[in-house]
Amino acid sequence: MIASPGNVAGIDIGSRSIELVVLSHAGRVEHQVRVPTTFDPLRQCREILEGVAVEWVTATGYGRKLFVESGIAEACGAITEIQAYALGTAGLFPEARTVLDIGGQDTKVISLGSGGRVLKFEMNDRCAAGTGKFLEIMATSLQIPIEEFGDFSLGSTKQVRISSMCTVFAESEATSLMGRGERPENIAMGLHLAIVERTMAMLNRVGLEHPLCFAGGVAHNRCVVKLLQERIEETIIVPERPDMVGALGAAMHGALRRNT
């Protein structure tokens, strides 16, 4: 990469996608892009950074250590996803006091202080339950494109309870319900309700304070947003590009490092 005075980048290397945000010296977003992670995340990182002029790259996400060790960027460092989402949220919405991030492989709840300071957090990254991967598997089971799964669920006529959050058992329950003639939309809504109930438990354990910012890829799912909104009875902040919050926070960390 060719160094450009003042420009810094943040790269969020997740299980399903990689996001890049470039900030100018003045703190403006100069460039942002999202690509699938694929089976070769480092190749994807090289491609999205090709021709990008920055003096520092901060990596976050599952692949952050791999990125730093790869030598793709000579001047680089790494921060945790918790730090990245806290900073990114504070940069976009200084008033936010709780962050919910439902990503491809994990769910995070972060209690925020002023300036993106992390007060407390909880993270589920031990299984797919309650994550984007859970929704993807269930959408495939019902033969619905994942991009349409939330809207499809909103067509339900009644609530069907899915008792298990284990992906394997939940898929079995869904198959059994289909075999008994239950409408696919109702099953899909039951799966969304199961995720929201699990998410609410995490929010309550951390201590939900408003405003709540909902970030991560699953924030694109209108059904999850609607169900959460109904339960917390407060307006949820959803960024215009919720999947870019981590990369933005990583870039902001680089900017802070430069200024200290």
Disulfide bonds with the S-S distance in Angstrom:
none
